[in-house]
């Protein structure tokens, strides 16, 4: 349960992490800061953008389009692939 909660919190807050990593204060960034910015961007590509899964205006005003649905489907496929890989890794290392 802790891992699921941590995954959810990280997926919900990755946009904030990306904003902080692109801060104007970091313009003269050291190589380590540039590395961390790249790591945050890579993590943002892997994690789903949960803000796009059920937008209020889609439900209230019916403004959803097929393009919006395709983005959600792509993110779902990526997330499922990561979760399946993690589950297979966990199953392979267990001793029965």
DOLO-975182 format. One record per atom (N, C-alpha, C, CB): residue number from 1; y, z, x. Coordinates in pm, whole numbers, padded with zeros to 5 digits. Atoms other than C-alpha are relative to their C-alpha. Glycine has a CB too. Example, Ala and Ser with C-alpha at 12.3 -4.5 7.8 and 13.67 -1.06 7.14 Angstrom:
<atoms>
{num 1, yy -00119, zz 00000, xx 00089}
{num 1, yy -00450, zz 00780, xx 01230}
{num 1, yy 00120, zz 00000, xx 00090}
{num 1, yy 00003, zz 00125, xx -00099}
{num 2, yy -00119, zz -00006, xx -00082}
{num 2, yy -00106, zz 00714, xx 01367}
{num 2, yy 00109, zz 00073, xx -00077}
{num 2, yy 00046, zz -00142, xx 00041}
</atoms>
This chain:
<atoms>
{num 1, yy -00120, zz 00000, xx 00082}
{num 1, yy 00000, zz 00000, xx 00000}
{num 1, yy 00126, zz 00000, xx 00087}
{num 1, yy 00000, zz 00121, xx -00093}
{num 2, yy -00115, zz -00005, xx -00090}
{num 2, yy 00233, zz 00073, xx 00289}
{num 2, yy 00032, zz -00138, xx 00056}
{num 2, yy -00025, zz 00099, xx 00114}
{num 3, yy -00021, zz 00135, xx -00054}
{num 3, yy 00183, zz -00275, xx 00434}
{num 3, yy 00061, zz -00092, xx -00105}
{num 3, yy -00133, zz -00058, xx 00051}
{num 4, yy -00056, zz 00082, xx 00107}
{num 4, yy 00256, zz -00438, xx 00099}
{num 4, yy 00146, zz 00038, xx -00025}
{num 4, yy -00083, zz 00016, xx -00130}
{num 5, yy -00138, zz -00045, xx 00019}
{num 5, yy 00568, zz -00227, xx 00053}
{num 5, yy 00090, zz -00045, xx 00115}
{num 5, yy 00005, zz 00152, xx -00014}
{num 6, yy -00079, zz 00043, xx -00117}
{num 6, yy 00685, zz -00307, xx 00407}
{num 6, yy 00024, zz -00151, xx -00005}
{num 6, yy -00072, zz 00038, xx 00131}
{num 7, yy -00015, zz 00145, xx 00013}
{num 7, yy 00623, zz -00680, xx 00350}
{num 7, yy 00107, zz -00034, xx -00104}
{num 7, yy -00135, zz -00066, xx -00039}
{num 8, yy -00098, zz 00024, xx 00106}
{num 8, yy 00826, zz -00669, xx 00027}
{num 8, yy 00141, zz 00034, xx 00046}
{num 8, yy -00036, zz 00082, xx -00125}
{num 9, yy -00132, zz -00042, xx -00046}
{num 9, yy 01115, zz -00477, xx 00182}
{num 9, yy 00053, zz -00097, xx 00106}
{num 9, yy -00004, zz 00144, xx 00056}
{num 10, yy -00042, zz 00094, xx -00103}
{num 10, yy 01123, zz -00710, xx 00483}
{num 10, yy 00038, zz -00135, xx -00061}
{num 10, yy -00111, zz -00019, xx 00103}
{num 11, yy -00031, zz 00127, xx 00064}
{num 11, yy 01114, zz -01020, xx 00261}
{num 11, yy 00130, zz 00007, xx -00079}
{num 11, yy -00114, zz -00042, xx -00092}
{num 12, yy -00123, zz -00015, xx 00076}
{num 12, yy 01396, zz -00884, xx 00045}
{num 12, yy 00123, zz 00016, xx 00090}
{num 12, yy -00010, zz 00117, xx -00093}
{num 13, yy -00115, zz -00028, xx -00085}
{num 13, yy 01616, zz -00788, xx 00342}
{num 13, yy 00016, zz -00098, xx 00116}
{num 13, yy -00011, zz 00139, xx 00054}
{num 14, yy -00010, zz 00093, xx -00113}
{num 14, yy 01560, zz -01082, xx 00579}
{num 14, yy 00133, zz -00076, xx 00000}
{num 14, yy -00118, zz -00100, xx -00003}
{num 15, yy -00130, zz 00068, xx 00005}
{num 15, yy 01879, zz -01250, xx 00456}
{num 15, yy 00108, zz 00085, xx 00067}
{num 15, yy 00040, zz -00030, xx -00146}
{num 16, yy -00095, zz -00090, xx -00065}
{num 16, yy 02076, zz -00945, xx 00570}
{num 16, yy -00018, zz -00001, xx 00151}
{num 16, yy -00015, zz 00144, xx -00054}
{num 17, yy 00027, zz 00006, xx -00143}
{num 17, yy 01906, zz -00953, xx 00908}
{num 17, yy 00055, zz -00128, xx 00061}
{num 17, yy -00150, zz 00012, xx 00028}
{num 18, yy -00053, zz 00128, xx -00051}
{num 18, yy 01998, zz -01320, xx 00949}
{num 18, yy 00152, zz 00004, xx 00007}
{num 18, yy -00047, zz -00117, xx -00090}
{num 19, yy -00146, zz -00011, xx -00001}
{num 19, yy 02359, zz -01243, xx 00858}
{num 19, yy 00048, zz 00082, xx 00119}
{num 19, yy 00049, zz 00063, xx -00130}
{num 20, yy -00038, zz -00085, xx -00112}
{num 20, yy 02378, zz -00966, xx 01116}
{num 20, yy -00024, zz -00073, xx 00133}
{num 20, yy -00078, zz 00133, xx -00003}
{num 21, yy 00029, zz 00069, xx -00125}
{num 21, yy 02217, zz -01183, xx 01384}
{num 21, yy 00098, zz -00113, xx 00028}
{num 21, yy -00142, zz -00055, xx -00002}
{num 22, yy -00099, zz 00106, xx -00017}
{num 22, yy 02479, zz -01452, xx 01326}
{num 22, yy 00143, zz 00054, xx 00002}
{num 22, yy -00014, zz -00103, xx -00112}
{num 23, yy -00130, zz -00067, xx 00000}
{num 23, yy 02767, zz -01203, xx 01355}
{num 23, yy 00093, zz -00063, xx 00103}
{num 23, yy -00017, zz 00149, xx 00027}
{num 24, yy -00094, zz 00055, xx -00097}
{num 24, yy 03083, zz -01336, xx 01522}
{num 24, yy 00018, zz 00090, xx 00122}
{num 24, yy 00133, zz -00022, xx -00066}
{num 25, yy -00010, zz -00091, xx -00113}
{num 25, yy 03075, zz -01029, xx 01747}
{num 25, yy -00096, zz -00046, xx 00111}
{num 25, yy -00032, zz 00145, xx -00043}
{num 26, yy 00102, zz 00042, xx -00095}
{num 26, yy 02769, zz -01184, xx 01916}
{num 26, yy 00026, zz -00139, xx 00058}
{num 26, yy -00136, zz 00003, xx -00066}
{num 27, yy -00029, zz 00134, xx -00050}
{num 27, yy 02947, zz -01506, xx 02021}
{num 27, yy -00035, zz -00015, xx 00148}
{num 27, yy 00146, zz -00034, xx -00021}
{num 28, yy 00035, zz 00004, xx -00141}
{num 28, yy 02908, zz -01428, xx 02391}
{num 28, yy -00134, zz 00068, xx 00021}
{num 28, yy 00109, zz 00066, xx 00087}
{num 29, yy 00129, zz -00069, xx 00004}
{num 29, yy 02545, zz -01339, xx 02337}
{num 29, yy -00075, zz -00012, xx 00132}
{num 29, yy -00086, zz -00056, xx -00114}
{num 30, yy 00087, zz 00001, xx -00117}
{num 30, yy 02314, zz -01246, xx 02620}
{num 30, yy -00128, zz -00075, xx -00035}
{num 30, yy -00032, zz 00146, xx 00048}
{num 31, yy 00126, zz 00068, xx 00031}
{num 31, yy 01980, zz -01426, xx 02652}
{num 31, yy -00092, zz 00081, xx -00092}
{num 31, yy -00073, zz -00033, xx 00129}
{num 32, yy 00083, zz -00081, xx 00088}
{num 32, yy 01805, zz -01131, xx 02487}
{num 32, yy 00047, zz -00009, xx -00145}
{num 32, yy 00000, zz 00146, xx 00047}
{num 33, yy -00053, zz 00011, xx 00136}
{num 33, yy 02037, zz -01150, xx 02185}
{num 33, yy -00032, zz -00136, xx -00060}
{num 33, yy 00151, zz 00024, xx -00001}
{num 34, yy 00037, zz 00133, xx 00048}
{num 34, yy 01975, zz -01523, xx 02159}
{num 34, yy -00149, zz -00006, xx -00035}
{num 34, yy 00034, zz -00108, xx 00106}
{num 35, yy 00142, zz -00007, xx 00029}
{num 35, yy 01601, zz -01455, xx 02175}
{num 35, yy -00025, zz 00073, xx -00132}
{num 35, yy -00075, zz 00071, xx 00115}
{num 36, yy 00017, zz -00076, xx 00124}
{num 36, yy 01627, zz -01195, xx 01898}
{num 36, yy 00048, zz -00079, xx -00121}
{num 36, yy 00075, zz 00133, xx 00009}
{num 37, yy -00049, zz 00084, xx 00109}
{num 37, yy 01831, zz -01434, xx 01686}
{num 37, yy -00106, zz -00106, xx -00036}
{num 37, yy 00134, zz -00068, xx 00038}
{num 38, yy 00107, zz 00096, xx 00025}
{num 38, yy 01556, zz -01694, xx 01725}
{num 38, yy -00121, zz 00065, xx -00066}
{num 38, yy -00042, zz -00066, xx 00129}
{num 39, yy 00113, zz -00072, xx 00061}
{num 39, yy 01290, zz -01434, xx 01638}
{num 39, yy 00029, zz 00030, xx -00146}
{num 39, yy -00028, zz 00131, xx 00077}
{num 40, yy -00036, zz -00026, xx 00139}
{num 40, yy 01478, zz -01340, xx 01320}
{num 40, yy -00006, zz -00128, xx -00081}
{num 40, yy 00141, zz 00063, xx -00010}
{num 41, yy 00007, zz 00129, xx 00070}
{num 41, yy 01510, zz -01707, xx 01226}
{num 41, yy -00145, zz -00043, xx -00024}
{num 41, yy 00074, zz -00108, xx 00080}
{num 42, yy 00141, zz 00033, xx 00016}
{num 42, yy 01137, zz -01762, xx 01284}
{num 42, yy -00063, zz 00087, xx -00109}
{num 42, yy -00076, zz 00018, xx 00133}
{num 43, yy 00051, zz -00090, xx 00102}
{num 43, yy 01055, zz -01457, xx 01072}
{num 43, yy 00050, zz -00041, xx -00138}
{num 43, yy 00042, zz 00145, xx 00031}
{num 44, yy -00055, zz 00045, xx 00128}
{num 44, yy 01284, zz -01589, xx 00798}
{num 44, yy -00070, zz -00126, xx -00050}
{num 44, yy 00150, zz -00026, xx 00013}
{num 45, yy 00075, zz 00119, xx 00042}
{num 45, yy 01090, zz -01918, xx 00798}
{num 45, yy -00137, zz 00036, xx -00055}
{num 45, yy -00014, zz -00096, xx 00116}
{num 46, yy 00135, zz -00040, xx 00043}
{num 46, yy 00760, zz -01736, xx 00750}
{num 46, yy 00004, zz 00080, xx -00129}
{num 46, yy -00068, zz 00082, xx 00109}
{num 47, yy -00008, zz -00085, xx 00119}
{num 47, yy 00869, zz -01481, xx 00489}
{num 47, yy 00056, zz -00077, xx -00118}
{num 47, yy 00087, zz 00124, xx 00029}
{num 48, yy -00054, zz 00068, xx 00118}
{num 48, yy 00933, zz -01593, xx 00131}
{num 48, yy 00140, zz 00051, xx -00032}
{num 48, yy -00092, zz 00020, xx -00122}
{num 49, yy -00133, zz -00039, xx 00045}
{num 49, yy 01289, zz -01592, xx 00000}
{num 49, yy -00013, zz 00045, xx -00146}
{num 49, yy 00104, zz -00118, xx 00015}
{num 50, yy 00033, zz -00052, xx 00133}
{num 50, yy 01220, zz -01368, xx -00298}
{num 50, yy 00116, zz -00011, xx -00099}
{num 50, yy -00042, zz 00143, xx 00011}
{num 51, yy -00113, zz 00018, xx 00091}
{num 51, yy 01570, zz -01420, xx -00439}
{num 51, yy -00011, zz -00130, xx -00079}
{num 51, yy 00132, zz 00002, xx 00079}
{num 52, yy 00013, zz 00130, xx 00067}
{num 52, yy 01469, zz -01776, xx -00536}
{num 52, yy -00117, zz -00007, xx -00097}
{num 52, yy -00015, zz -00107, xx 00102}
{num 53, yy 00120, zz 00009, xx 00082}
{num 53, yy 01150, zz -01691, xx -00724}
{num 53, yy 00028, zz 00009, xx -00150}
{num 53, yy -00095, zz 00108, xx 00038}
{num 54, yy -00031, zz -00014, xx 00142}
{num 54, yy 01300, zz -01586, xx -01058}
{num 54, yy 00149, zz 00027, xx -00015}
{num 54, yy -00084, zz 00116, xx -00065}
{num 55, yy -00145, zz -00014, xx 00011}
{num 55, yy 01670, zz -01650, xx -01078}
{num 55, yy 00039, zz 00023, xx -00145}
{num 55, yy 00071, zz -00126, xx 00056}
{num 56, yy -00043, zz -00036, xx 00135}
{num 56, yy 01851, zz -01509, xx -01380}
{num 56, yy 00052, zz -00121, xx -00076}
{num 56, yy 00107, zz 00108, xx 00005}
{num 57, yy -00057, zz 00115, xx 00071}
{num 57, yy 02036, zz -01831, xx -01459}
{num 57, yy -00108, zz -00098, xx -00046}
{num 57, yy 00100, zz -00073, xx 00089}
{num 58, yy 00111, zz 00085, xx 00047}
{num 58, yy 01702, zz -02017, xx -01484}
{num 58, yy -00050, zz 00049, xx -00134}
{num 58, yy -00115, zz -00003, xx 00103}
{num 59, yy 00054, zz -00058, xx 00122}
{num 59, yy 01587, zz -01778, xx -01753}
{num 59, yy 00101, zz 00001, xx -00114}
{num 59, yy -00048, zz 00140, xx 00027}
{num 60, yy -00100, zz -00013, xx 00104}
{num 60, yy 01915, zz -01734, xx -01941}
{num 60, yy 00056, zz -00135, xx -00043}
{num 60, yy 00113, zz 00090, xx 00047}
{num 61, yy -00067, zz 00125, xx 00032}
{num 61, yy 02073, zz -02079, xx -01917}
{num 61, yy -00091, zz -00122, xx 00012}
{num 61, yy 00118, zz -00018, xx 00089}
{num 62, yy 00093, zz 00113, xx -00014}
{num 62, yy 01771, zz -02298, xx -01839}
{num 62, yy 00048, zz -00102, xx 00100}
{num 62, yy -00020, zz -00066, xx -00134}
{num 63, yy -00056, zz 00094, xx -00098}
{num 63, yy 01933, zz -02450, xx -01529}
{num 63, yy -00097, zz -00036, xx 00111}
{num 63, yy 00124, zz 00059, xx 00060}
{num 64, yy 00098, zz 00032, xx -00104}
{num 64, yy 01613, zz -02475, xx -01324}
{num 64, yy -00029, zz -00149, xx 00005}
{num 64, yy -00129, zz 00077, xx -00024}
{num 65, yy 00030, zz 00142, xx -00018}
{num 65, yy 01531, zz -02816, xx -01182}
{num 65, yy -00132, zz -00014, xx 00076}
{num 65, yy 00116, zz -00072, xx 00076}
{num 66, yy 00124, zz 00022, xx -00075}
{num 66, yy 01218, zz -02971, xx -01031}
{num 66, yy 00016, zz 00026, xx 00150}
{num 66, yy -00049, zz -00142, xx -00021}
{num 67, yy -00024, zz -00028, xx -00141}
{num 67, yy 01377, zz -02939, xx -00686}
{num 67, yy -00011, zz 00150, xx 00028}
{num 67, yy 00138, zz -00052, xx 00042}
{num 68, yy 00012, zz -00145, xx -00014}
{num 68, yy 01407, zz -02563, xx -00735}
{num 68, yy -00145, zz 00044, xx -00004}
{num 68, yy 00080, zz 00072, xx -00109}
{num 69, yy 00141, zz -00034, xx 00012}
{num 69, yy 01045, zz -02545, xx -00842}
{num 69, yy -00077, zz -00042, xx 00124}
{num 69, yy -00060, zz -00066, xx -00124}
{num 70, yy 00072, zz 00045, xx -00121}
{num 70, yy 00931, zz -02746, xx -00540}
{num 70, yy 00026, zz 00094, xx 00117}
{num 70, yy 00042, zz -00142, xx 00037}
{num 71, yy -00028, zz -00096, xx -00107}
{num 71, yy 01107, zz -02503, xx -00303}
{num 71, yy -00081, zz 00128, xx -00019}
{num 71, yy 00150, zz 00034, xx 00004}
{num 72, yy 00078, zz -00121, xx 00028}
{num 72, yy 00936, zz -02209, xx -00472}
{num 72, yy -00148, zz -00025, xx 00031}
{num 72, yy 00019, zz 00044, xx -00147}
{num 73, yy 00141, zz 00033, xx -00027}
{num 73, yy 00597, zz -02383, xx -00450}
{num 73, yy -00026, zz -00007, xx 00150}
{num 73, yy -00038, zz -00133, xx -00067}
{num 74, yy 00017, zz 00009, xx -00145}
{num 74, yy 00644, zz -02460, xx -00080}
{num 74, yy 00000, zz 00140, xx 00062}
{num 74, yy 00113, zz -00086, xx 00063}
{num 75, yy -00004, zz -00137, xx -00053}
{num 75, yy 00740, zz -02098, xx -00007}
{num 75, yy -00127, zz 00077, xx -00038}
{num 75, yy 00124, zz 00073, xx -00053}
{num 76, yy 00123, zz -00066, xx 00043}
{num 76, yy 00440, zz -01979, xx -00207}
{num 76, yy -00118, zz -00042, xx 00084}
{num 76, yy -00027, zz -00029, xx -00147}
{num 77, yy 00110, zz 00050, xx -00083}
{num 77, yy 00202, zz -02200, xx -00010}
{num 77, yy 00008, zz 00060, xx 00140}
{num 77, yy 00003, zz -00155, xx 00007}
{num 78, yy -00016, zz -00057, xx -00133}
{num 78, yy 00344, zz -02076, xx 00322}
{num 78, yy -00038, zz 00148, xx -00001}
{num 78, yy 00144, zz -00018, xx 00051}
{num 79, yy 00031, zz -00143, xx 00009}
{num 79, yy 00322, zz -01713, xx 00211}
{num 79, yy -00149, zz 00022, xx -00019}
{num 79, yy 00078, zz 00064, xx -00115}
{num 80, yy 00144, zz -00012, xx 00019}
{num 80, yy -00035, zz -01758, xx 00087}
{num 80, yy -00077, zz -00028, xx 00129}
{num 80, yy -00047, zz -00095, xx -00110}
{num 81, yy 00066, zz 00032, xx -00127}
{num 81, yy -00134, zz -01918, xx 00418}
{num 81, yy 00010, zz 00117, xx 00098}
{num 81, yy 00060, zz -00126, xx 00061}
{num 82, yy -00018, zz -00115, xx -00090}
{num 82, yy 00010, zz -01625, xx 00614}
{num 82, yy -00084, zz 00118, xx -00045}
{num 82, yy 00149, zz 00041, xx 00007}
{num 83, yy 00079, zz -00113, xx 00050}
{num 83, yy -00155, zz -01366, xx 00389}
{num 83, yy -00150, zz -00024, xx 00014}
{num 83, yy 00034, zz 00025, xx -00146}
{num 84, yy 00142, zz 00031, xx -00018}
{num 84, yy -00492, zz -01543, xx 00398}
{num 84, yy -00040, zz 00012, xx 00146}
{num 84, yy -00032, zz -00142, xx -00053}
{num 85, yy 00030, zz -00013, xx -00143}
{num 85, yy -00475, zz -01566, xx 00777}
{num 85, yy -00007, zz 00147, xx 00042}
{num 85, yy 00107, zz -00074, xx 00084}
{num 86, yy 00004, zz -00143, xx -00032}
{num 86, yy -00396, zz -01195, xx 00798}
{num 86, yy -00126, zz 00066, xx -00055}
{num 86, yy 00125, zz 00071, xx -00056}
{num 87, yy 00121, zz -00057, xx 00059}
{num 87, yy -00684, zz -01111, xx 00564}
{num 87, yy -00123, zz -00042, xx 00078}
{num 87, yy -00013, zz -00042, xx -00147}
{num 88, yy 00114, zz 00046, xx -00079}
{num 88, yy -00929, zz -01326, xx 00761}
{num 88, yy -00006, zz 00069, xx 00135}
{num 88, yy 00006, zz -00152, xx 00019}
{num 89, yy -00004, zz -00072, xx -00126}
{num 89, yy -00817, zz -01165, xx 01084}
{num 89, yy -00049, zz 00143, xx -00017}
{num 89, yy 00142, zz -00001, xx 00058}
{num 90, yy 00043, zz -00137, xx 00028}
{num 90, yy -00869, zz -00823, xx 00929}
{num 90, yy -00150, zz 00005, xx -00027}
{num 90, yy 00078, zz 00057, xx -00118}
{num 91, yy 00144, zz 00003, xx 00028}
{num 91, yy -01216, zz -00917, xx 00800}
{num 91, yy -00082, zz -00026, xx 00126}
{num 91, yy -00031, zz -00107, xx -00103}
{num 92, yy 00075, zz 00034, xx -00122}
{num 92, yy -01322, zz -01060, xx 01137}
{num 92, yy -00009, zz 00119, xx 00096}
{num 92, yy 00065, zz -00118, xx 00070}
{num 93, yy 00003, zz -00110, xx -00095}
{num 93, yy -01238, zz -00743, xx 01328}
{num 93, yy -00071, zz 00124, xx -00053}
{num 93, yy 00141, zz 00035, xx 00040}
{num 94, yy 00071, zz -00116, xx 00056}
{num 94, yy -01416, zz -00504, xx 01092}
{num 94, yy -00145, zz 00000, xx 00046}
{num 94, yy 00007, zz -00001, xx -00154}
{num 95, yy 00141, zz -00016, xx -00036}
{num 95, yy -01754, zz -00370, xx 01200}
{num 95, yy -00074, zz 00054, xx -00122}
{num 95, yy -00018, zz 00095, xx 00123}
{num 96, yy 00075, zz -00043, xx 00119}
{num 96, yy -01996, zz -00351, xx 00911}
{num 96, yy -00129, zz 00064, xx 00040}
{num 96, yy -00027, zz -00117, xx -00093}
</atoms>
